[in-house]
Each structure stands twice: as structure tokens, then as C-alpha cells.
Amino acid sequence: MSNEQAKAVMEEITLMNDVGADITFRGRLYSESSYYDEESGVMTRQRLYVTEQNQQVYSIVTSDGVNKDRRVYLLQVDGDMCRINNGLFDVTVQLDLLMTAVRGLCGLDGSGRSEEFLQSLEETLRAVNQ
């Protein structure tokens, strides 16, 4: 899909956010996934959107059938920096420090598979941002 075609399918989207303010943007769905954790009984839905300004919006909704939690993060990569806004706080971090944090939080040990995952994640961030 060309850049012009992608912009043509963009629409006004508002995502509900239980942590801070709801986030409204003009964009389109880029990717989504859902999974169910049988041990905890929690369903998780993740969606990644791209905006007209080439920002990414990450939405994660979890529910156990009784309680629902909605979180939204607006991300913008600019060179080696990544700005993250969750509707309440706005933080800018170096991309390599963010990737180090992801490694630690995900328990990635530097093995080949871990590095492939991180490289794929970074490539996706940069591709969506172009």
C-alpha cells in the first residue's frame, strides 16, 4: 500500500484509557493480536495503530470476564529517542535504553532468538514510523 493510499484509509479514532486521558488521533489499524491465558482466565487484546504523523499508538485491553483494564500508549520515534505518552505522563527515553528495559522485563537473555525478537521489534517501530 502506498503512503497516499494509507493516508486515504485513515479515520478519527478515540481509544478509552483507564490510566489517563482517552487518546484521540487520526490513523489506521496496523496490527492486532489476542490471546487467552488459561491459568489466570484473562483475555488480552493488543492493537497497534499508525497515525497521520507516523506515530504509533499501542492499545492493550485485558479482561477476566468481570474486570476490564484498558491502557493506551502513544509512541513517537525520532532518531535515537522514543517519546511515550500514556494519557497521564509524557516520557522521552533513548531507544537503546528502552530496548534494554524490554529485554529485562521480558526475561530475554541475549540468545539468538532473543536478539531476533528485539531486532524485529525495533524494525517494526522504525517501519511504522517512516
Secondary structure, 3 states (H helix, E strand, C coil): CCHHHHHHCCEEEEECCCCCCCEEEEEEEEEEEEEEECCCCEEEEEEEEEECCCCEEEEEEEECCCCEEEEEEEEEEECCEEEEECCCCEEEEEHHHHHHHHHHHHCCCCCHHHHHHHHHHHHHHHHHCC
